[in-house]
Amino acid sequence: MEKELLRVENLTTSFCIDDQYYAAVDDLSFAVHENEIVAIVGESGCGKSALALSIMQLHDKKRTKSEGSIIYKGTNLLNEAESKLNKVRGRHISMIFQEPLTALNPLMTVGKQIEESLHYHTDLSKKQQKAKTLTLLEQVGIPYPKRTYKQYPHELSGGMRQRVMIAIAVACSPSLVIADEPTTALDVTIQAQILDLLKDIQQKTKMGIIFITHDLGVVAEIADQVIVMYAGQIVEKGSVKTILERPLHPYTKSLLHSIPTVKKEKNRLHVIQGMVPSIAKMNRSGCRFKERIPWISVQSHAQFPRLHEVEPGHFVRCTCYKQFHFPKEGGTAIR
Ligand SMILES: Nc1ncnc2c1ncn2[C@@H]1O[C@H](COP(=O)(O)OP(=O)(O)OP(=O)(O)O)[C@@H](O)[C@H]1O
Protein backbone atom coordinates (compact mmCIF):
# COMPACT_ATOMS: atom_id res chain seq x y z
CA MET A 1 0.00 0.00 0.00
CA GLU A 2 1.31 3.47 -0.91
CA LYS A 3 1.88 6.13 1.77
CA GLU A 4 -1.20 8.00 2.95
CA LEU A 5 -1.14 11.67 1.87
CA LEU A 6 -4.40 13.06 3.14
CA ARG A 7 -7.03 11.76 5.51
CA VAL A 8 -10.42 13.42 5.73
CA GLU A 9 -12.33 12.37 8.84
CA ASN A 10 -15.97 13.14 9.56
CA LEU A 11 -15.73 16.38 7.62
CA THR A 12 -18.87 18.50 7.73
CA THR A 13 -18.94 21.88 5.98
CA SER A 14 -21.97 24.10 6.48
CA PHE A 15 -22.93 27.38 4.86
CA CYS A 16 -24.87 30.17 6.53
CA ILE A 17 -28.10 30.95 4.71
CA ASP A 18 -30.53 33.41 6.36
CA ASP A 19 -28.79 33.06 9.74
CA GLN A 20 -28.90 29.24 9.75
CA TYR A 21 -26.13 26.80 8.93
CA TYR A 22 -26.82 23.95 6.49
CA ALA A 23 -24.35 21.14 5.74
CA ALA A 24 -23.25 20.84 2.10
CA VAL A 25 -20.59 18.27 3.00
CA ASP A 26 -21.97 15.90 5.58
CA ASP A 27 -19.72 13.67 7.68
CA LEU A 28 -17.30 12.63 4.93
CA SER A 29 -14.35 10.31 5.57
CA PHE A 30 -11.81 9.06 3.06
CA ALA A 31 -8.07 8.91 2.40
CA VAL A 32 -5.82 9.66 -0.58
CA HIS A 33 -2.50 7.87 -1.01
CA GLU A 34 0.62 8.63 -2.98
CA ASN A 35 0.29 7.69 -6.65
CA GLU A 36 -3.50 7.33 -6.34
CA ILE A 37 -6.31 9.08 -8.21
CA VAL A 38 -9.50 9.33 -6.20
CA ALA A 39 -12.50 10.43 -8.25
CA ILE A 40 -15.37 12.24 -6.54
CA VAL A 41 -18.50 11.76 -8.64
CA GLY A 42 -22.00 13.17 -8.43
CA GLU A 43 -24.48 15.49 -10.10
CA SER A 44 -24.34 19.24 -9.81
CA GLY A 45 -25.13 20.34 -6.25
CA CYS A 46 -23.93 17.14 -4.50
CA GLY A 47 -21.19 19.01 -2.62
CA LYS A 48 -18.10 18.12 -4.69
CA SER A 49 -16.73 21.66 -4.97
CA ALA A 50 -17.66 22.45 -1.37
CA LEU A 51 -15.49 19.46 -0.41
CA ALA A 52 -12.57 20.60 -2.59
CA LEU A 53 -12.69 24.14 -1.24
CA SER A 54 -12.92 22.78 2.33
CA ILE A 55 -9.71 20.79 1.85
CA MET A 56 -8.01 23.92 0.48
CA GLN A 57 -9.65 26.03 3.24
CA LEU A 58 -10.79 28.53 0.64
CA HIS A 59 -14.32 29.12 1.88
CA ASP A 60 -15.34 32.48 3.27
CA LYS A 61 -14.83 31.75 6.98
CA LYS A 62 -17.43 34.33 8.03
CA ARG A 63 -20.23 32.32 6.42
CA THR A 64 -18.82 28.79 6.51
CA LYS A 65 -18.13 26.29 9.29
CA SER A 66 -16.01 23.17 8.83
CA GLU A 67 -15.89 20.45 11.49
CA GLY A 68 -14.07 17.13 11.64
CA SER A 69 -10.48 16.86 10.47
CA ILE A 70 -8.38 17.13 7.34
CA ILE A 71 -5.08 15.49 8.22
CA TYR A 72 -2.15 16.35 5.99
CA LYS A 73 1.31 15.20 7.09
CA GLY A 74 0.08 14.66 10.64
CA THR A 75 -1.55 18.07 11.13
CA ASN A 76 -5.21 18.96 10.99
CA LEU A 77 -5.51 21.71 8.38
CA LEU A 78 -8.74 22.87 10.01
CA ASN A 79 -6.71 24.02 13.04
CA GLU A 80 -3.99 25.80 11.08
CA ALA A 81 -3.56 29.58 10.85
CA GLU A 82 -3.97 31.31 7.50
CA SER A 83 -0.20 31.98 7.32
CA LYS A 84 0.54 28.23 7.55
CA LEU A 85 -2.25 27.38 5.08
CA ASN A 86 -0.71 29.81 2.56
CA LYS A 87 2.48 27.77 2.72
CA VAL A 88 0.58 24.53 2.11
CA ARG A 89 -1.60 25.79 -0.74
CA GLY A 90 0.22 25.76 -4.06
CA ARG A 91 3.34 24.18 -2.54
CA HIS A 92 2.03 20.91 -1.03
CA ILE A 93 -1.60 20.81 -2.16
CA SER A 94 -2.66 22.64 -5.28
CA MET A 95 -5.83 23.00 -7.28
CA ILE A 96 -6.84 22.97 -10.94
CA PHE A 97 -10.13 24.70 -11.62
CA GLN A 98 -12.76 23.98 -14.27
CA GLU A 99 -12.55 27.37 -15.94
CA PRO A 100 -8.95 28.52 -16.40
CA LEU A 101 -10.11 31.83 -17.86
CA THR A 102 -11.67 32.79 -14.53
CA ALA A 103 -8.90 31.20 -12.44
CA LEU A 104 -6.02 32.85 -14.32
CA ASN A 105 -5.19 36.54 -13.95
CA PRO A 106 -6.18 38.22 -17.27
CA LEU A 107 -3.73 41.08 -16.73
CA MET A 108 -0.62 38.99 -16.19
CA THR A 109 1.34 37.02 -18.76
CA VAL A 110 1.38 33.26 -18.49
CA GLY A 111 5.09 33.25 -17.62
CA LYS A 112 4.67 35.73 -14.77
CA GLN A 113 1.78 33.72 -13.31
CA ILE A 114 3.85 30.55 -13.12
CA GLU A 115 6.86 32.47 -11.78
CA GLU A 116 4.69 34.03 -9.07
CA SER A 117 4.10 30.61 -7.52
CA LEU A 118 7.80 29.70 -7.79
CA HIS A 119 8.73 33.05 -6.24
CA TYR A 120 6.37 32.54 -3.30
CA HIS A 121 7.21 28.93 -2.52
CA THR A 122 10.84 28.39 -3.57
CA ASP A 123 14.26 30.02 -3.21
CA LEU A 124 14.95 30.04 -6.95
CA SER A 125 16.59 33.15 -8.41
CA LYS A 126 14.70 35.14 -11.07
CA LYS A 127 16.77 33.49 -13.79
CA GLN A 128 16.09 30.03 -12.39
CA GLN A 129 12.36 30.81 -12.11
CA LYS A 130 12.25 31.72 -15.79
CA ALA A 131 14.16 28.58 -16.80
CA LYS A 132 11.87 26.40 -14.66
CA THR A 133 8.78 28.12 -16.11
CA LEU A 134 9.89 27.39 -19.68
CA THR A 135 10.58 23.75 -18.73
CA LEU A 136 7.14 23.47 -17.12
CA LEU A 137 5.45 24.92 -20.21
CA GLU A 138 7.27 22.35 -22.32
CA GLN A 139 6.35 19.53 -19.93
CA VAL A 140 2.64 20.33 -20.15
CA GLY A 141 2.79 20.19 -23.94
CA ILE A 142 2.81 23.89 -24.87
CA PRO A 143 4.27 23.86 -28.41
CA TYR A 144 6.13 27.19 -28.26
CA PRO A 145 7.03 27.80 -24.60
CA LYS A 146 9.04 30.99 -25.24
CA ARG A 147 6.15 32.59 -27.10
CA THR A 148 3.48 31.40 -24.64
CA TYR A 149 5.60 32.69 -21.73
CA LYS A 150 4.88 36.22 -22.96
CA GLN A 151 1.21 35.70 -23.83
CA TYR A 152 -1.89 36.60 -21.85
CA PRO A 153 -4.51 33.93 -21.00
CA HIS A 154 -7.09 35.28 -23.50
CA GLU A 155 -4.60 34.74 -26.33
CA LEU A 156 -4.63 30.96 -25.78
CA SER A 157 -7.17 28.26 -26.65
CA GLY A 158 -9.18 26.55 -23.86
CA GLY A 159 -6.98 23.45 -23.95
CA MET A 160 -3.76 25.52 -23.82
CA ARG A 161 -5.12 27.56 -20.91
CA GLN A 162 -5.88 24.35 -19.03
CA ARG A 163 -2.30 23.20 -19.70
CA VAL A 164 -1.08 26.47 -18.20
CA MET A 165 -3.30 25.88 -15.13
CA ILE A 166 -1.74 22.44 -14.79
CA ALA A 167 1.77 23.95 -15.09
CA ILE A 168 0.93 26.37 -12.25
CA ALA A 169 -0.57 23.56 -10.15
CA VAL A 170 2.48 21.28 -10.49
CA ALA A 171 5.16 24.03 -10.53
CA CYS A 172 6.26 23.42 -6.93
CA SER A 173 5.91 19.60 -7.13
CA PRO A 174 2.94 19.29 -4.76
CA SER A 175 2.21 15.88 -3.29
CA LEU A 176 -1.54 16.33 -3.85
CA VAL A 177 -3.51 18.03 -6.61
CA ILE A 178 -7.25 18.67 -6.46
CA ALA A 179 -8.66 18.88 -9.97
CA ASP A 180 -12.23 20.26 -9.97
CA GLU A 181 -13.85 19.23 -13.26
CA PRO A 182 -10.68 20.19 -15.21
CA THR A 183 -11.95 18.85 -18.52
CA THR A 184 -15.65 19.73 -18.39
CA ALA A 185 -15.31 22.93 -20.42
CA LEU A 186 -13.23 21.28 -23.15
CA ASP A 187 -14.24 19.34 -26.25
CA VAL A 188 -13.74 15.58 -26.18
CA THR A 189 -10.43 15.32 -28.03
CA ILE A 190 -8.83 18.03 -25.91
CA GLN A 191 -10.40 16.42 -22.82
CA ALA A 192 -8.61 13.16 -23.63
CA GLN A 193 -5.28 14.99 -24.12
CA ILE A 194 -5.61 16.77 -20.77
CA LEU A 195 -6.49 13.51 -18.98
CA ASP A 196 -3.44 11.85 -20.58
CA LEU A 197 -1.26 14.75 -19.50
CA LEU A 198 -2.48 14.60 -15.90
CA LYS A 199 -2.01 10.82 -15.77
CA ASP A 200 1.46 11.17 -17.26
CA ILE A 201 2.54 13.81 -14.71
CA GLN A 202 0.99 11.77 -11.91
CA GLN A 203 2.87 8.62 -12.88
CA LYS A 204 6.17 10.50 -13.09
CA THR A 205 5.76 12.35 -9.79
CA LYS A 206 3.72 9.79 -7.78
CA MET A 207 1.47 12.64 -6.62
CA GLY A 208 -2.04 11.91 -5.42
CA ILE A 209 -5.00 13.45 -7.25
CA ILE A 210 -8.53 14.14 -6.09
CA PHE A 211 -10.39 14.32 -9.38
CA ILE A 212 -13.85 15.87 -9.23
CA THR A 213 -16.22 15.08 -12.07
CA HIS A 214 -19.80 14.28 -12.97
CA ASP A 215 -18.64 12.19 -15.93
CA LEU A 216 -18.37 8.44 -15.34
CA GLY A 217 -16.57 8.04 -18.68
CA VAL A 218 -13.77 10.22 -17.32
CA VAL A 219 -13.82 8.21 -14.08
CA ALA A 220 -13.28 4.97 -16.02
CA GLU A 221 -10.38 6.62 -17.82
CA ILE A 222 -8.50 8.02 -14.87
CA ALA A 223 -9.54 6.83 -11.39
CA ASP A 224 -8.16 4.22 -9.01
CA GLN A 225 -10.74 4.77 -6.27
CA VAL A 226 -14.21 6.24 -6.69
CA ILE A 227 -16.35 8.11 -4.18
CA VAL A 228 -19.95 8.66 -5.23
CA MET A 229 -21.53 11.65 -3.48
CA TYR A 230 -25.19 12.45 -3.17
CA ALA A 231 -26.68 15.38 -1.22
CA GLY A 232 -23.46 15.97 0.70
CA GLN A 233 -22.90 12.36 1.73
CA ILE A 234 -20.80 9.51 0.41
CA VAL A 235 -23.31 6.94 -0.85
CA GLU A 236 -20.82 4.46 -2.29
CA LYS A 237 -17.07 4.07 -2.46
CA GLY A 238 -14.68 1.46 -3.76
CA SER A 239 -12.14 0.72 -6.46
CA VAL A 240 -12.97 1.91 -9.97
CA LYS A 241 -13.48 -1.69 -11.11
CA THR A 242 -15.90 -2.42 -8.26
CA ILE A 243 -17.93 0.76 -8.75
CA LEU A 244 -18.20 0.44 -12.52
CA GLU A 245 -18.68 -3.34 -12.67
CA ARG A 246 -20.57 -4.07 -9.44
CA PRO A 247 -22.34 -0.86 -8.40
CA LEU A 248 -24.82 -1.40 -5.57
CA HIS A 249 -26.26 1.96 -4.57
CA PRO A 250 -29.38 2.94 -6.57
CA TYR A 251 -27.78 6.36 -7.26
CA THR A 252 -24.59 4.87 -8.69
CA LYS A 253 -26.70 2.46 -10.76
CA SER A 254 -28.84 5.35 -11.98
CA LEU A 255 -25.79 7.40 -12.99
CA LEU A 256 -24.42 4.43 -14.92
CA HIS A 257 -27.81 3.73 -16.49
CA SER A 258 -28.07 7.26 -17.84
CA ILE A 259 -24.87 7.03 -19.91
CA PRO A 260 -25.70 6.75 -23.61
CA THR A 261 -24.46 3.63 -25.42
CA VAL A 262 -25.13 2.62 -29.01
CA LYS A 263 -27.43 -0.17 -27.76
CA LYS A 264 -29.30 2.02 -25.27
CA GLU A 265 -29.89 4.83 -27.74
CA LYS A 266 -32.23 2.54 -29.67
CA ASN A 267 -34.36 2.49 -26.54
CA ARG A 268 -34.85 5.46 -24.31
CA LEU A 269 -32.23 6.58 -21.81
CA HIS A 270 -32.80 6.32 -18.09
CA VAL A 271 -33.50 9.72 -16.60
CA ILE A 272 -33.01 10.24 -12.87
CA GLN A 273 -36.21 12.00 -11.84
CA GLY A 274 -36.04 15.32 -10.02
CA MET A 275 -32.94 17.12 -8.81
CA VAL A 276 -30.40 17.06 -6.02
CA PRO A 277 -32.18 18.91 -3.17
CA SER A 278 -30.76 22.28 -2.12
CA ILE A 279 -29.00 22.28 1.24
CA ALA A 280 -31.61 24.52 2.89
CA LYS A 281 -34.58 22.47 1.71
CA MET A 282 -33.15 18.97 2.02
CA ASN A 283 -35.04 16.35 4.05
CA ARG A 284 -32.19 14.93 6.11
CA SER A 285 -34.10 12.11 7.76
CA GLY A 286 -33.63 8.64 6.28
CA CYS A 287 -32.41 8.03 2.73
CA ARG A 288 -31.75 11.29 0.85
CA PHE A 289 -32.18 9.62 -2.53
CA LYS A 290 -35.66 8.22 -1.81
CA GLU A 291 -37.59 10.97 -3.61
CA ARG A 292 -35.82 10.07 -6.83
CA ILE A 293 -36.72 6.38 -6.80
CA PRO A 294 -40.44 6.65 -5.95
CA TRP A 295 -41.24 3.15 -7.22
CA ILE A 296 -39.30 1.63 -4.28
CA SER A 297 -41.56 1.09 -1.28
CA VAL A 298 -41.35 3.62 1.55
CA GLN A 299 -40.70 0.84 4.12
CA SER A 300 -37.42 0.07 2.38
CA HIS A 301 -36.22 3.60 3.16
CA ALA A 302 -37.48 3.69 6.74
CA GLN A 303 -34.12 3.19 8.45
CA PHE A 304 -31.35 5.78 8.40
CA PRO A 305 -28.80 4.28 6.00
CA ARG A 306 -25.25 4.13 7.32
CA LEU A 307 -22.21 3.70 5.10
CA HIS A 308 -21.20 0.07 5.62
CA GLU A 309 -18.67 -2.28 4.08
CA VAL A 310 -20.36 -4.94 1.96
CA GLU A 311 -17.15 -6.54 0.71
CA PRO A 312 -13.54 -5.60 1.42
CA GLY A 313 -13.03 -1.98 0.36
CA HIS A 314 -16.58 -1.57 -1.02
CA PHE A 315 -18.86 0.70 1.05
CA VAL A 316 -22.55 1.44 0.46
CA ARG A 317 -25.06 3.71 2.19
CA CYS A 318 -28.37 2.02 1.47
CA THR A 319 -30.77 -0.31 3.22
CA CYS A 320 -32.60 -1.44 0.09
CA TYR A 321 -29.84 -2.09 -2.44
CA LYS A 322 -30.56 -5.82 -2.48
CA GLN A 323 -34.15 -5.25 -3.60
CA PHE A 324 -33.44 -2.29 -5.87
CA HIS A 325 -34.57 -2.57 -9.49
CA PHE A 326 -35.35 -0.17 -12.29
CA PRO A 327 -38.97 0.05 -13.38
CA LYS A 328 -39.74 -1.73 -16.63
CA GLU A 329 -39.53 0.42 -19.74
CA GLY A 330 -42.39 2.90 -19.72
CA GLY A 331 -42.35 2.90 -15.90
CA THR A 332 -42.05 6.06 -13.87
CA ALA A 333 -38.31 6.54 -14.25
CA ILE A 334 -38.12 6.22 -18.02
CA ARG A 335 -39.07 9.21 -20.09
N1 LIG B 1 -21.02 29.62 -0.57
C1 LIG B 1 -22.16 28.96 -0.49
N2 LIG B 1 -23.20 29.44 0.23
C2 LIG B 1 -24.37 28.76 0.32
N3 LIG B 1 -24.61 27.57 -0.28
C3 LIG B 1 -23.62 27.05 -1.02
C4 LIG B 1 -22.34 27.72 -1.18
N4 LIG B 1 -21.55 26.95 -1.98
C5 LIG B 1 -22.28 25.87 -2.31
N5 LIG B 1 -23.52 25.92 -1.74
C6 LIG B 1 -24.58 24.91 -1.84
O1 LIG B 1 -24.02 23.67 -1.43
C7 LIG B 1 -24.49 22.60 -2.25
C8 LIG B 1 -23.32 21.90 -2.89
O2 LIG B 1 -22.71 22.79 -3.84
P1 LIG B 1 -21.39 22.42 -4.64
O3 LIG B 1 -21.02 23.60 -5.46
O4 LIG B 1 -20.38 21.88 -3.72
O5 LIG B 1 -21.91 21.25 -5.60
P2 LIG B 1 -21.16 20.50 -6.76
O6 LIG B 1 -21.44 19.07 -6.59
O7 LIG B 1 -19.73 20.92 -6.77
O8 LIG B 1 -21.88 21.06 -8.05
P3 LIG B 1 -21.23 21.59 -9.44
O9 LIG B 1 -20.78 20.36 -10.15
O10 LIG B 1 -22.37 22.30 -10.10
O11 LIG B 1 -20.10 22.51 -9.05
C9 LIG B 1 -25.46 23.23 -3.24
O12 LIG B 1 -26.77 23.10 -2.72
C10 LIG B 1 -25.02 24.69 -3.28
O13 LIG B 1 -26.10 25.54 -3.61
The ligand as an SDF file (V2000), in Angstrom:
LIG
                    3D

 31 33  0  0  0  0  0  0  0  0999 V2000
  -21.0170   29.6150   -0.5660 N   0  0  0  0  0  0  0  0  0  0  0  0
  -22.1560   28.9550   -0.4870 C   0  0  0  0  0  0  0  0  0  0  0  0
  -23.1980   29.4380    0.2290 N   0  0  0  0  0  0  0  0  0  0  0  0
  -24.3720   28.7640    0.3220 C   0  0  0  0  0  0  0  0  0  0  0  0
  -24.6130   27.5680   -0.2820 N   0  0  0  0  0  0  0  0  0  0  0  0
  -23.6160   27.0490   -1.0180 C   0  0  0  0  0  0  0  0  0  0  0  0
  -22.3400   27.7190   -1.1760 C   0  0  0  0  0  0  0  0  0  0  0  0
  -21.5480   26.9500   -1.9800 N   0  0  0  0  0  0  0  0  0  0  0  0
  -22.2820   25.8660   -2.3080 C   0  0  0  0  0  0  0  0  0  0  0  0
  -23.5200   25.9240   -1.7360 N   0  0  0  0  0  0  0  0  0  0  0  0
  -24.5800   24.9060   -1.8400 C   0  0  0  0  0  0  0  0  0  0  0  0
  -24.0160   23.6730   -1.4330 O   0  0  0  0  0  0  0  0  0  0  0  0
  -24.4940   22.5960   -2.2470 C   0  0  0  0  0  0  0  0  0  0  0  0
  -23.3220   21.8970   -2.8940 C   0  0  0  0  0  0  0  0  0  0  0  0
  -22.7070   22.7870   -3.8370 O   0  0  0  0  0  0  0  0  0  0  0  0
  -21.3890   22.4200   -4.6440 P   0  0  0  0  0  0  0  0  0  0  0  0
  -21.0210   23.6050   -5.4580 O   0  0  0  0  0  0  0  0  0  0  0  0
  -20.3820   21.8820   -3.7180 O   0  0  0  0  0  0  0  0  0  0  0  0
  -21.9140   21.2480   -5.5950 O   0  0  0  0  0  0  0  0  0  0  0  0
  -21.1550   20.5050   -6.7600 P   0  0  0  0  0  0  0  0  0  0  0  0
  -21.4430   19.0680   -6.5910 O   0  0  0  0  0  0  0  0  0  0  0  0
  -19.7260   20.9190   -6.7730 O   0  0  0  0  0  0  0  0  0  0  0  0
  -21.8830   21.0610   -8.0530 O   0  0  0  0  0  0  0  0  0  0  0  0
  -21.2270   21.5910   -9.4360 P   0  0  0  0  0  0  0  0  0  0  0  0
  -20.7840   20.3640  -10.1470 O   0  0  0  0  0  0  0  0  0  0  0  0
  -22.3700   22.3040  -10.1000 O   0  0  0  0  0  0  0  0  0  0  0  0
  -20.0980   22.5060   -9.0480 O   0  0  0  0  0  0  0  0  0  0  0  0
  -25.4570   23.2280   -3.2430 C   0  0  0  0  0  0  0  0  0  0  0  0
  -26.7730   23.1030   -2.7230 O   0  0  0  0  0  0  0  0  0  0  0  0
  -25.0240   24.6880   -3.2790 C   0  0  0  0  0  0  0  0  0  0  0  0
  -26.1040   25.5380   -3.6070 O   0  0  0  0  0  0  0  0  0  0  0  0
  1  2  1  0
  2  3  1  0
  2  7  2  0
  3  4  2  0
  4  5  1  0
  5  6  2  0
  6  7  1  0
  6 10  1  0
  7  8  1  0
  8  9  2  0
  9 10  1  0
 10 11  1  0
 11 12  1  0
 11 30  1  0
 12 13  1  0
 13 14  1  0
 13 28  1  0
 14 15  1  0
 15 16  1  0
 16 17  2  0
 16 18  1  0
 16 19  1  0
 19 20  1  0
 20 21  2  0
 20 22  1  0
 20 23  1  0
 23 24  1  0
 24 25  2  0
 24 26  1  0
 24 27  1  0
 28 29  1  0
 28 30  1  0
 30 31  1  0
M  END
$$$$
